[in-house]
Amino acid sequence: MTRSRLFPRALLLLCFICSAACDPFAFTEDPFDRAVKADSYCSRVLRAQSNQKETNNEFQLVVEGDPERYQPGSTYRVSLTATSPSYFRGFTLIAIKEGAVGDKDEDYAGNFQIIDEEETQFMTNCPPAVTESTPRRRSNIQVFWTAPPSGTGCVLLKASIVQKRIIYFQDEGSLTKQICEKESFYGDGTDKPLLDCCACGTAKYRVTFYGNWSEKIHPKDFPRRTNHWSAIIGASHSKNYVLWEFGGLASDGVKQVAELGSPVKMEEEIRQRGDEVLTVIKMKAQWPAWQPLNVRAAPSAEFSVDRTRHLMSFLTMMGPSPDWNVGLSAEDLCTKECGWAQRVVQDLIPWDAGTDSGVSYESPNKPSAPQDKIRPLTSLDHPQSPFYDPEGGAITPVARVIVERIARKGEQCNIVPDNVDDIVADIAQEEKEEDDTPETCIYSNWSPWSACSSATCEKGKRMRQRMLKAQLDLSVPCPHTQDFEPCMGPGCSDEDASTCMMSEWITWSPCSISCGTGTRSRERYVKQFPDDGSVCTLPTEESENCVVNEDCSPSSCLVTEWGEWDVCSATCGLGMKRRERMVKMPPADGSICGAEVLEVEKCMMPECHTIPCLLTPWSEWSDCSVTCGKGLRKRQRILKSPVELGDCTEELEQVEKCMLPECPIDCVMSDWTEWSECNKSCGKGHTIRTRTVTMESQFGGDPCAETIQRKKCKIRKCSRGQGNSDEKKRRKEQREKRRSKQGRVEGTSEHPGCRMRPWSSWTECTKLCGGGIQERLMTVKQKFKTAPLSSCKDRKEIRACNVHPC
């Protein structure tokens, strides 16, 4: 993750030209341009480009995923590459609407983000432009570009580069790409975002999350045993509140969701926003991340929106991961026609919260310091990333979210009438309530409901159970394993379901006042009308009194409503649970707030013998078993529950391969040869011996030593005046001896037991002066059957050469 700088603009024209360090415009603009000082520097850039049109297919402009259309507000990685051995020195990126001249600020749009400040920077004289930080040879640069808002139209991506003093630019071809706005997913033409909503009344929606993250679709390094989605947390809210957004910094609540999968802090932040939030959205965690829909229904939740709180945001963590999430940010459900969107479908890719610098699913914790901005993951982030693609392809979506309108209430001010979808909902069984099960608690499926305890129309209870299979984190308590609900005997019901089927009640609205006694309300809707066509008389709305702050005197303080009860502190047996509320406003007279902000009560969990398998979290990976090369490392966890509670089949140790730098290899040399004859027949001379390198040193091993050694030699003193004649005589005798010997070899070419080939020619001297060596070989031509093994071998002779001083 890198630091980034943002410049808001409307449409992208990418032009790669030299910067201030190597200004190409000194030889591309005409004298008239230089004279017109009133012209903007950016428009001069564009005119300079239009004067240089030279086709060169060695350079290519690439947008990640090679899309033909862009999603407004989405972020893309843009690269300029040179095919080897080509390169470029300078470039510039500039953003402009298609067909615009570039002489007005409104001609430019989109958000540039610098990925590497050592490579790229924003141009001083033309703020929309990005150029190189330093001029040098390079074959690739990358930047992020966030697409402009809806309604901008088509985008031209054009490129110009500088190679030495030559500018390459194309109006068409590999350095130009047109990308147009993608059609909206919204059924009613919803734009994103609408800052002011003109719709009337309220609308109710159901959001459903379909996880698509599985080993089949995302096989690289997929965490088979621990993959999951954390509990989903979100809200419907006003434009004045931002849960999360690209280019922003993660709050403490977002950080806890991103790194730990815990929604507690995020929910606390949401509830502190008071009237800016209409509905808190919560959905249960999913272990594992994907299962067929006929095995596990997709999680869903219902929420409401109104004219001031018409945006919807949520997020959920991909687990395990450093700080990766998916979600929606400020999804606007209000349409330009002053109505409410019917249906929204969005495919989701993961994004990085900027709080941890890990690059893989199970990277060790590495906090980002300073904290980075929220950004989408890309396929070029890091070679160890599970989404890495060296060709820069688009990441396959890991989830899809569908938001459907299920009801409207109050007078609607748009002309679109209610249709069947507004009043008839899916009659499939809904979940009774939201499940806030922590993702660290692994359960079996719920058993079927038991028979009702009452066989009459008196109220009774029925029960279902589930088994706690594992508790991954003992510091996070796991909720109940038994569930009860009221019931009555066969044929008895508070509501006649055979004539009118109703939905569950929606969550209570906030209290109508912030101090004293007020009212709150909740709603439900008709799921199925009577078969006989009669009117459904069952109420769809109810209200009740509520007390937020009993004391409204100047010495009193304003507090929020009570939050939800925490899970029981015990996983089995007797425990405690608590709930909290917060002080919204201290007393006006400066006194201490005396209102209770914490309530605690007892809770009973199933008997402890129903929990057979409790494990500690995994330890850190051990060091590699070797100091260099390939080895193994392992990690462990401990069984904490007593053995007598049942067998635990979970593995307690994991082993994986590890790779450290290659081990050093020292240089290997042959043995020394015999010392050569003295190079002088009398007086002082020298003799040499040699050896060869069998294997060069590798990976930092000991280097090779000397291959030639020389030492002094003295046969006898030379007689005065006879030194030269004796030397000539000695050389003549040696030549005659060699001729005689060579004649015998060539004449007979035989050695005892074998026939030899003639001597080869002497090799070139290894040195031009200072004493070198020469070699020649005699090899076996034919070996007789009767020859002993040691009598027939290849022969080699070595002699000194160029012994004169350098």
C-alpha positions in Angstrom: 0.0 0.0 0.0 1.3 3.4 -0.9 0.6 7.0 -0.2 -1.5 8.7 -2.8 -2.6 12.2 -3.8 -5.9 12.9 -5.3 -7.0 15.5 -7.9 -10.7 15.6 -8.8 -11.4 15.7 -12.5 -14.2 14.7 -15.1 -12.8 12.5 -17.9 -9.4 11.0 -18.7 -7.1 11.8 -21.5 -3.8 10.1 -20.8 -0.9 11.9 -22.5 2.7 10.8 -21.8 5.1 13.7 -22.5 8.3 14.9 -21.0 8.2 17.0 -17.8 10.0 20.1 -16.6 13.3 18.1 -16.5 13.1 17.6 -20.3 10.6 20.0 -21.8 9.5 18.8 -25.3 7.3 21.8 -25.9 10.4 23.9 -26.5 10.6 22.4 -30.0 6.9 21.4 -30.6 5.0 24.6 -30.0 5.0 27.4 -32.6 6.1 31.0 -31.9 2.4 32.1 -31.7 1.9 29.7 -28.8 4.9 31.1 -27.0 3.6 34.6 -27.5 0.1 34.0 -26.1 0.8 34.1 -22.3 -2.9 34.0 -21.5 -3.3 30.4 -22.7 -3.2 27.8 -19.9 -0.2 25.5 -19.8 -2.5 22.4 -20.1 -4.0 23.6 -23.4 -0.5 24.1 -24.7 0.2 20.5 -23.8 -2.8 19.4 -25.8 -1.8 21.5 -28.8 1.8 20.2 -28.6 0.4 16.7 -28.7 -1.8 17.4 -31.7 1.3 18.5 -33.6 3.2 15.3 -33.0 1.6 12.2 -34.7 4.0 9.4 -35.2 3.0 5.8 -35.1 5.1 3.5 -33.0 3.7 0.1 -31.8 6.5 -0.5 -29.3 4.6 1.4 -26.7 1.1 0.4 -25.3 -1.4 2.0 -23.0 -3.3 -0.6 -20.8 -6.2 -0.2 -18.5 -6.6 -3.0 -16.0 -9.1 -5.6 -17.2 -9.1 -4.0 -20.6 -12.7 -2.7 -20.1 -14.7 -1.1 -22.8 -16.9 0.7 -20.2 -16.1 2.2 -16.8 -18.2 2.2 -13.7 -18.7 5.8 -12.3 -16.7 6.2 -9.1 -14.7 2.9 -9.6 -10.9 2.9 -9.5 -8.7 1.4 -12.3 -5.0 0.8 -12.7 -3.6 2.4 -15.9 -0.1 1.3 -17.2 2.2 2.5 -20.0 4.6 -0.2 -21.1 7.4 -0.4 -23.6 8.2 -3.7 -25.4 11.8 -4.9 -24.8 14.3 -3.6 -25.8 12.5 -0.3 -26.1 12.3 2.3 -23.3 11.1 5.8 -22.6 12.4 8.7 -20.5 9.6 11.1 -19.9 5.8 11.1 -19.9 2.7 13.1 -18.8 -0.8 12.1 -17.9 -3.7 14.6 -18.4 -7.4 14.4 -18.0 -9.9 16.0 -20.4 -13.5 15.4 -21.6 -13.8 13.9 -25.1 -14.0 16.8 -27.6 -13.0 19.4 -25.0 -10.3 22.0 -25.8 -8.8 22.0 -22.3 -8.9 25.7 -21.7 -11.4 25.5 -18.8 -11.3 23.8 -15.5 -14.5 22.0 -16.1 -12.9 20.2 -19.1 -11.0 18.0 -16.7 -12.3 15.3 -14.4 -11.5 12.0 -12.6 -9.2 11.3 -9.7 -5.5 10.5 -10.2 -3.7 8.6 -7.5 0.1 8.4 -7.4 1.3 4.8 -6.8 5.0 5.4 -6.5 6.2 8.9 -5.7 9.8 8.0 -6.8 8.4 7.3 -10.3 5.5 9.8 -10.8 4.3 13.2 -9.6 1.7 15.8 -10.5 2.9 18.5 -13.0 3.5 21.9 -11.3 2.2 24.0 -14.3 -0.7 21.8 -15.1 -2.4 20.3 -12.0 -4.5 17.7 -13.9 -1.3 16.2 -15.4 0.9 13.5 -13.9 4.5 13.3 -15.1 7.8 11.5 -14.2 9.6 12.4 -10.9 13.1 12.1 -12.5 14.0 11.6 -16.2 15.6 8.1 -16.7 15.2 5.0 -18.8 12.1 3.0 -17.9 9.8 0.5 -19.5 6.7 0.7 -17.3 4.8 3.2 -15.2 1.5 2.8 -13.3 -1.1 5.1 -11.8 -4.6 4.7 -10.3 -7.5 6.6 -11.9 -10.9 6.9 -10.3 -13.7 7.2 -12.9 -15.8 10.4 -13.0 -19.4 10.6 -11.7 -22.3 9.4 -13.7 -23.3 11.5 -16.7 -19.7 12.4 -17.9 -19.9 10.2 -21.0 -17.0 8.6 -22.9 -13.4 8.7 -21.9 -10.4 9.0 -24.2 -7.1 7.5 -22.9 -4.3 8.9 -25.0 -0.6 8.4 -24.5 2.5 10.3 -25.5 6.1 9.5 -24.4 9.5 10.9 -24.8 12.4 8.7 -26.0 15.6 10.9 -26.0 14.3 14.0 -28.0 11.6 12.2 -29.9 7.9 12.5 -28.9 5.6 9.6 -29.9 1.9 10.3 -29.9 -1.1 8.6 -31.5 -4.7 9.6 -32.1 -5.5 5.9 -32.8 -3.8 2.6 -32.1 -2.0 1.1 -29.1 -1.5 4.5 -27.4 -5.2 5.5 -27.5 -8.1 3.9 -25.8 -11.8 5.0 -25.7 -13.8 3.9 -22.6 -17.4 4.9 -22.1 -19.7 5.0 -19.1 -21.3 1.7 -18.1 -25.0 1.6 -18.0 -26.5 1.8 -14.5 -27.6 -1.4 -12.6 -30.5 0.5 -11.1 -34.0 -0.4 -12.3 -35.3 3.1 -11.8 -32.3 5.0 -13.2 -30.7 5.7 -9.8 -27.7 7.9 -10.0 -24.8 7.7 -7.5 -24.8 9.8 -5.5 -27.8 12.1 -5.4 -26.8 14.7 -2.8 -30.4 15.8 -2.4 -33.4 13.5 -2.5 -36.8 14.6 -3.8 -38.7 11.4 -3.1 -41.8 11.4 -0.8 -42.8 9.0 1.9 -40.5 6.1 2.9 -39.5 2.8 1.3 -38.4 -0.5 2.8 -35.8 -2.7 1.2 -34.3 -6.2 1.6 -30.5 -6.5 1.1 -29.2 -10.0 0.3 -25.5 -11.0 0.3 -24.4 -13.8 -2.1 -20.8 -14.8 -1.3 -18.9 -16.2 -4.4 -15.5 -16.6 -2.8 -14.6 -20.3 -3.1 -11.6 -22.5 -4.0 -13.1 -23.3 -7.4 -13.3 -19.7 -8.5 -10.3 -18.3 -6.6 -8.0 -21.3 -6.2 -4.6 -19.6 -5.5 -3.6 -20.1 -1.8 -7.3 -20.5 -0.8 -7.6 -21.0 3.0 -9.5 -24.2 3.1 -10.1 -24.6 6.8 -10.6 -21.0 7.9 -12.4 -19.2 5.0 -15.4 -17.1 6.1 -17.3 -13.8 5.9 -17.6 -11.9 9.1 -20.8 -10.5 10.5 -22.2 -7.8 8.1 -22.7 -4.4 9.6 -24.1 -1.3 7.9 -26.8 1.4 8.0 -29.2 3.5 6.0 -28.0 7.1 6.6 -27.9 10.7 5.4 -25.3 12.3 3.2 -23.7 13.9 6.3 -22.4 10.5 7.5 -19.8 8.3 5.7 -19.2 4.8 7.0 -16.3 4.2 4.6 -15.2 5.4 1.1 -12.4 4.9 -1.4 -9.6 7.5 -0.8 -10.7 8.0 2.9 -9.1 6.7 6.1 -10.7 3.8 8.0 -12.3 4.6 11.3 -11.6 2.5 14.4 -14.9 0.6 13.7 -13.9 -0.1 10.1 -10.4 -1.2 11.3 -12.0 -3.7 13.7 -14.2 -5.2 11.0 -11.3 -5.3 8.5 -8.7 -6.9 10.8 -10.7 -8.8 13.4 -14.1 -9.3 11.7 -15.8 -7.7 14.8 -18.8 -5.4 14.2 -19.1 -4.2 17.8 -17.1 -0.9 17.4 -18.7 -0.2 14.0 -22.2 -0.6 15.4 -21.3 1.8 18.3 -20.0 4.4 15.8 -23.2 4.1 13.8 -25.5 4.4 16.8 -23.6 7.5 17.9 -24.7 9.3 14.7 -28.2 9.6 16.1 -30.8 11.1 13.7 -28.3 10.8 10.7 -29.0 7.0 10.8 -32.4 5.5 10.1 -31.8 1.7 10.3 -28.8 -0.3 11.5 -28.2 -3.3 9.1 -26.8 -6.5 10.5 -26.4 -10.0 9.1 -24.8 -13.1 10.5 -21.3 -14.4 9.8 -20.9 -17.2 7.3 -18.7 -20.3 7.9 -17.5 -21.4 5.5 -17.5 -18.5 3.0 -19.5 -20.4 0.4 -22.1 -23.2 0.4 -24.8 -24.1 -2.1 -28.1 -22.1 -1.6 -29.9 -25.4 -1.1 -27.7 -26.1 1.9 -27.5 -22.6 3.4 -29.7 -19.6 2.5 -28.0 -16.3 1.6 -28.1 -13.9 4.6 -30.4 -10.9 4.3 -31.7 -8.0 6.3 -34.4 -5.4 5.9 -34.0 -1.6 6.3 -35.9 1.6 5.6 -35.0 4.9 3.9 -36.6 8.3 3.7 -35.9 11.6 2.0 -33.0 12.6 4.3 -31.6 9.2 5.0 -31.6 7.6 1.5 -28.1 6.2 1.3 -27.1 2.7 2.3 -23.6 1.4 3.2 -22.3 -1.9 4.6 -19.1 -3.9 4.9 -17.9 -7.4 5.8 -14.4 -8.9 6.2 -12.9 -11.6 4.0 -11.4 -14.0 6.6 -8.6 -14.7 6.9 -7.0 -11.7 5.5 -4.8 -8.7 6.5 -7.5 -6.1 6.2 -9.6 -7.0 3.2 -13.3 -6.4 2.9 -16.2 -6.0 0.5 -19.2 -3.8 0.7 -21.2 -0.8 -0.6 -20.5 2.8 0.2 -23.3 5.5 0.1 -25.5 3.5 -2.3 -28.2 6.0 -3.3 -31.7 4.5 -3.5 -33.4 7.8 -4.4 -34.0 8.3 -8.2 -34.0 11.4 -10.3 -37.7 10.9 -10.9 -38.4 11.5 -7.2 -39.1 7.9 -6.5 -37.4 4.9 -4.9 -35.2 2.5 -6.9 -36.8 -0.9 -7.5 -33.7 -3.1 -7.6 -29.9 -2.7 -7.3 -27.4 -5.4 -8.3 -23.7 -4.9 -7.6 -20.8 -7.4 -8.1 -18.1 -6.8 -5.4 -14.4 -7.1 -5.5 -12.3 -6.8 -2.3 -10.8 -3.6 -1.0 -7.9 -2.8 1.3 -8.7 -0.8 4.5 -5.2 0.6 4.7 -4.5 -0.5 8.3 -2.3 -3.6 7.6 0.4 -4.1 5.0 0.0 -7.9 4.5 -0.1 -9.2 1.0 -1.7 -12.7 1.4 -4.6 -14.3 3.2 -2.6 -15.4 6.2 0.2 -12.8 6.3 1.5 -12.0 9.8 0.2 -8.7 11.3 2.1 -5.7 9.9 0.3 -2.4 10.8 0.6 0.3 8.2 2.4 3.3 9.6 1.3 5.8 8.7 -2.2 4.5 7.9 -3.0 4.3 4.2 -6.2 5.3 2.4 -8.9 2.8 1.5 -8.4 1.5 -2.0 -9.6 -1.4 -4.2 -7.3 -4.4 -4.6 -5.9 -5.0 -8.0 -4.4 -8.0 -9.8 -0.9 -6.3 -9.9 -0.5 -5.4 -6.2 2.1 -8.1 -5.3 3.2 -11.4 -6.7 2.3 -13.2 -3.5 -1.3 -11.8 -3.6 -3.9 -14.5 -4.2 -5.4 -12.2 -6.9 -2.1 -11.6 -8.7 -2.2 -11.6 -12.5 1.0 -10.6 -14.3 -1.1 -9.5 -17.3 -3.2 -7.1 -15.1 -6.5 -8.8 -15.7 -9.6 -7.8 -13.7 -10.2 -9.5 -10.4 -13.1 -12.0 -10.5 -15.9 -10.7 -8.2 -16.0 -12.4 -4.8 -19.6 -11.5 -3.9 -22.8 -10.1 -5.3 -25.3 -7.9 -3.3 -28.9 -7.5 -4.4 -31.1 -4.7 -2.9 -34.8 -5.0 -3.6 -37.6 -2.7 -2.7 -40.4 -4.6 -0.9 -42.7 -1.9 0.3 -43.5 1.9 0.1 -45.3 3.9 2.7 -46.9 7.3 2.7 -47.9 9.5 -0.2 -45.5 9.0 -3.1 -44.7 12.1 -5.2 -43.6 10.3 -8.4 -45.9 9.1 -11.1 -44.8 5.4 -11.0 -47.7 3.5 -9.4 -47.3 0.6 -7.0 -47.0 -2.8 -8.6 -47.2 -6.3 -7.5 -43.6 -6.3 -6.3 -44.5 -3.5 -3.8 -47.1 -5.5 -2.0 -46.4 -9.2 -2.6 -43.1 -10.5 -1.3 -41.4 -13.8 -1.6 -43.3 -16.2 0.6 -40.3 -18.3 1.4 -39.6 -18.8 5.1 -37.8 -15.8 6.6 -35.3 -16.1 9.4 -36.8 -15.2 12.8 -34.2 -12.7 13.8 -30.7 -11.6 13.0 -27.9 -13.9 14.2 -24.9 -12.1 15.7 -22.9 -15.2 16.1 -19.1 -14.3 16.3 -17.1 -15.9 13.4 -14.8 -17.4 16.0 -17.6 -19.7 17.2 -18.2 -22.8 15.0 -21.6 -24.5 15.4 -23.5 -27.4 13.9 -26.8 -26.6 12.1 -29.9 -26.0 14.2 -32.0 -29.1 14.9 -35.7 -29.1 13.8 -38.2 -27.3 16.2 -39.6 -29.5 18.9 -43.4 -30.0 19.3 -45.2 -27.2 21.1 -45.4 -27.7 24.9 -49.1 -26.8 24.7 -51.7 -28.9 22.9 -54.5 -26.3 23.4 -54.8 -22.7 22.4 -52.9 -21.7 25.6 -49.5 -20.3 24.9 -46.6 -22.7 25.2 -43.0 -23.0 24.0 -41.0 -25.0 21.5 -37.2 -25.4 21.3 -34.4 -26.2 18.9 -30.7 -26.9 19.6 -27.2 -26.7 18.1 -23.8 -28.0 19.1 -20.7 -25.7 19.6 -18.0 -27.5 17.6 -15.1 -25.2 18.2 -14.3 -21.9 19.9 -11.3 -20.3 18.0 -10.8 -17.4 20.4 -11.5 -17.9 24.1 -11.6 -14.1 24.7 -14.7 -13.9 22.5 -17.7 -15.6 24.2 -20.0 -17.8 22.1 -23.8 -17.3 22.3 -26.5 -19.8 23.3 -26.9 -23.2 21.8 -30.6 -23.4 22.6 -33.4 -21.3 21.1 -37.0 -20.9 22.3 -40.1 -19.3 20.8 -43.7 -19.1 21.8 -46.3 -21.3 20.2 -49.8 -22.7 20.5 -51.5 -26.0 19.8 -52.6 -27.1 16.3 -55.3 -24.8 14.7 -54.6 -21.9 17.1 -53.0 -18.6 16.0 -53.1 -15.0 16.9 -53.6 -14.2 13.2 -55.6 -16.3 10.8 -52.9 -17.3 8.4 -55.3 -18.9 6.0 -56.8 -15.5 5.2 -53.9 -13.0 5.6 -50.2 -13.7 5.8 -48.0 -10.9 7.4 -44.2 -10.3 7.5 -42.3 -10.0 10.8 -42.2 -6.6 12.5 -39.5 -4.2 11.4 -37.2 -2.9 14.1 -38.6 -0.1 16.3 -38.0 3.5 15.1 -36.0 5.9 17.3 -38.0 7.6 20.1 -39.8 10.7 18.9 -38.1 12.9 21.5 -34.6 13.0 23.1 -35.8 13.8 26.6 -38.8 12.5 28.5 -41.6 10.3 27.3 -42.3 10.0 23.6 -43.5 7.4 21.1 -41.9 5.0 18.7 -43.4 2.9 16.0 -42.7 -0.1 13.8 -44.1 -1.6 10.6 -44.8 -4.8 8.8 -46.3 -5.6 5.4 -48.7 -8.0 3.8 -46.9 -11.1 2.4 -50.1 -12.8 1.0 -53.6 -11.5 0.7 -56.7 -13.7 1.4 -57.6 -16.1 -1.4 -61.2 -14.9 -1.4 -60.1 -11.4 -2.3 -61.3 -9.9 1.0 -59.4 -7.0 2.6 -56.7 -7.8 5.1 -57.7 -6.1 8.4 -54.6 -7.0 10.4 -52.6 -3.9 11.5 -49.4 -3.0 9.5 -48.2 -0.4 12.1 -48.1 -0.1 15.8 -46.7 2.4 18.3 -45.8 2.5 22.0 -44.5 4.9 24.5 -40.8 5.2 25.1 -38.7 7.0 27.7 -35.2 8.2 26.8 -34.4 10.5 29.6 -36.8 10.7 32.5 -35.2 13.8 34.0 -35.2 16.8 31.7 -34.0 19.4 34.2 -30.9 21.5 33.5 -28.9 19.2 35.8 -29.9 16.1 33.8 -28.0 14.7 30.8 -29.3 13.3 27.5 -28.5 9.6 26.8 -29.1 7.3 23.9 -31.5 4.3 23.9 -30.1 1.1 25.3 -28.0 -1.0 22.9 -28.4 -4.7 22.3 -27.5 -7.2 25.0 -23.9 -8.5 24.7 -23.5 -12.3 24.3 -23.3 -14.3 27.6 -19.9 -14.2 29.2 -19.9 -18.0 29.6 -19.9 -20.5 26.8 -21.6 -23.0 29.1 -23.4 -22.9 32.5 -24.1 -19.6 34.3 -22.7 -16.3 33.0 -23.4 -12.6 32.8 -24.5 -10.3 29.9 -24.5 -6.6 29.7 -25.8 -3.7 27.6 -24.8 -0.1 27.4 -26.0 3.3 26.3 -24.1 6.5 25.8 -24.3 10.1 27.0 -25.3 12.3 24.1 -25.2 15.6 26.0 -23.9 16.3 29.5 -25.9 18.4 32.0 -26.3 22.1 31.0 -25.3 23.3 34.4 -21.9 21.4 34.2 -22.8 18.9 36.9 -21.9 15.2 36.6 -24.3 13.0 34.7 -26.1 10.6 37.0 -27.9 8.4 34.5 -27.1 4.7 34.4 -25.1 3.8 31.2 -24.6 0.1 32.0 -26.9 -2.8 32.9 -25.9 -6.3 33.8 -28.0 -9.4 34.3 -27.4 -13.2 34.6 -27.7 -15.6 31.6 -27.8 -19.4 31.5 -26.0 -21.4 28.8 -26.3 -25.1 28.1 -24.5 -27.5 30.4 -20.8 -27.5 29.9 -20.5 -31.2 28.9 -22.1 -30.3 25.6 -18.9 -28.6 24.4 -16.5 -31.4 23.4 -13.8 -29.6 21.6 -12.2 -26.2 22.6 -8.9 -25.2 21.0 -6.5 -22.4 21.5 -5.7 -20.2 18.5 -2.8 -21.3 16.2 0.7 -20.4 17.4 3.0 -18.4 15.1 4.9 -20.4 12.5 8.2 -21.7 13.7 11.5 -20.8 12.2 12.5 -22.7 9.0 14.3 -26.0 9.9 17.3 -25.0 7.8 19.4 -21.9 7.6 19.6 -22.0 3.8 17.8 -23.8 0.9 14.5 -25.8 1.3 13.2 -26.8 4.7 10.0 -27.1 6.8 8.2 -25.0 9.4 5.3 -25.8 11.7 2.7 -24.3 14.0 0.6 -25.8 16.8 -2.5 -25.3 18.9 -3.6 -27.0 22.1 -6.8 -28.8 23.1 -8.2 -27.0 26.1 -11.3 -29.0 26.8 -10.9 -32.2 29.0 -10.5 -35.4 27.1 -13.4 -37.0 28.9 -15.9 -34.5 27.3 -15.4 -36.3 23.9 -12.9 -37.0 21.1 -11.6 -34.0 19.2 -10.7 -34.7 15.6 -9.3 -31.3 14.8 -5.6 -31.3 13.8 -3.3 -29.9 16.4 -0.2 -29.3 14.2 0.3 -28.1 10.7 3.5 -28.4 8.6 4.4 -26.5 5.4 7.5 -26.0 3.2 9.7 -23.0 3.6 12.4 -21.6 1.3 15.5 -19.6 2.4 18.3 -18.2 0.2 20.4 -20.8 -1.5 23.3 -22.3 0.5 26.8 -20.9 -0.4 29.0 -23.2 -2.6 32.8 -22.8 -2.3 35.1 -22.9 -5.4 36.5 -26.4 -6.3 39.9 -26.7 -8.0 42.0 -29.5 -9.4 45.3 -30.8 -8.0 48.6 -29.0 -8.8 50.5 -30.4 -11.8 54.2 -31.4 -11.5 56.8 -28.6 -11.6 58.0 -27.8 -15.1 61.6 -27.9 -16.2 63.8 -24.9 -15.4 63.6 -22.4 -18.2 67.4 -21.8 -18.1 70.2 -24.4 -18.8 72.5 -22.4 -16.6 72.3 -19.5 -14.2 69.1 -18.3 -12.5 65.7 -19.3 -14.0 62.3 -20.3 -12.8 59.9 -23.3 -12.9 56.0 -23.3 -12.8 53.1 -25.5 -12.0 49.3 -25.0 -12.7 45.9 -26.1 -11.7 42.4 -25.5 -13.1 38.9 -24.4 -11.7 36.6 -27.4 -11.5 33.5 -25.4 -10.2 33.1 -21.7 -9.7 31.9 -20.4 -6.3 28.1 -19.7 -6.0 25.7 -17.9 -3.7 28.5 -16.2 -1.7 30.9 -19.2 -1.3 34.7 -18.9 -1.0 36.2 -17.5 -4.2 38.7 -19.4 -6.3 42.5 -19.1 -5.4 45.5 -18.7 -7.8 45.8 -21.2 -10.7 49.6 -20.7 -11.4 52.6 -20.8 -9.1 56.2 -20.0 -9.9 59.5 -20.6 -8.1 63.2 -19.9 -8.7 65.5 -22.5 -10.0 69.3 -22.7 -10.6 71.0 -25.6 -12.4 74.6 -24.5 -12.6 76.6 -21.3 -13.1 77.2 -20.2 -16.6 80.8 -19.9 -17.8 81.9 -16.5 -18.8 81.5 -16.0 -22.5 80.1 -19.4 -23.0 76.6 -18.7 -21.7 75.1 -18.0 -25.1 76.8 -20.8 -26.9 76.0 -23.3 -24.2 72.3 -22.2 -24.3 72.3 -22.6 -28.1 73.9 -26.0 -27.8 71.4 -27.1 -25.2 68.4 -26.0 -27.3 69.8 -27.7 -30.4 70.2 -31.0 -28.5 66.7 -30.7 -27.2 65.3 -30.2 -30.7 67.2 -33.2 -32.1 66.0 -35.3 -29.2 62.4 -34.3 -29.8 62.7 -35.0 -33.6 64.2 -38.4 -32.9 61.5 -39.2 -30.4 58.7 -37.9 -32.6 60.1 -40.0 -35.5 60.1 -43.1 -33.4 56.4 -42.4 -32.3 55.2 -41.6 -35.8 57.2 -44.5 -37.3 55.9 -47.1 -34.9 53.0 -45.3 -33.1 53.2 -48.1 -30.6 53.4 -48.4 -26.9 53.4 -51.7 -25.0 50.0 -53.2 -25.4 48.5 -50.3 -27.5 48.8 -48.1 -30.6 48.9 -44.4 -30.0 48.0 -41.4 -32.1 50.7 -38.8 -32.9 51.3 -35.9 -30.5 48.9 -33.0 -31.0 50.2 -29.5 -31.6 51.2 -27.3 -28.7 48.4 -25.1 -27.4 48.9 -21.3 -27.4 50.8 -19.9 -24.5 48.6 -18.8 -21.6 50.6 -15.6 -21.2 52.3 -13.2 -23.6 55.2 -12.5 -21.1 56.3 -13.3 -17.6 56.0 -17.1 -18.0 53.1 -19.1 -19.3 52.4 -22.7 -20.1 51.6 -24.8 -23.2 50.1 -28.3 -23.5 49.9 -31.1 -26.0 48.2 -34.5 -25.9 48.8 -38.1 -27.2 45.7 -40.3 -27.1 45.2 -44.1 -27.4 44.3 -45.2 -30.9 44.0 -48.9 -30.4 44.3 -51.1 -27.3 45.4 -54.8 -27.6 43.4 -57.4 -25.8 46.5 -58.7 -24.1 47.5 -55.2 -22.8 47.5 -54.7 -19.0 45.1 -52.0 -17.7 47.8 -49.6 -16.6 50.0 -49.8 -19.7 47.8 -47.9 -22.1 46.8 -44.3 -21.1 46.5 -40.9 -22.7 49.6 -38.8 -22.2 50.0 -35.0 -21.7 53.0 -32.9 -21.8 53.4 -29.3 -20.3 56.2 -26.8 -21.0 57.0 -23.2 -20.1 56.7 -20.5 -22.7 57.1 -16.7 -23.0 59.4 -16.6 -19.9 60.9 -13.2 -20.7 59.9 -10.4 -18.4 57.0 -8.2 -19.2 
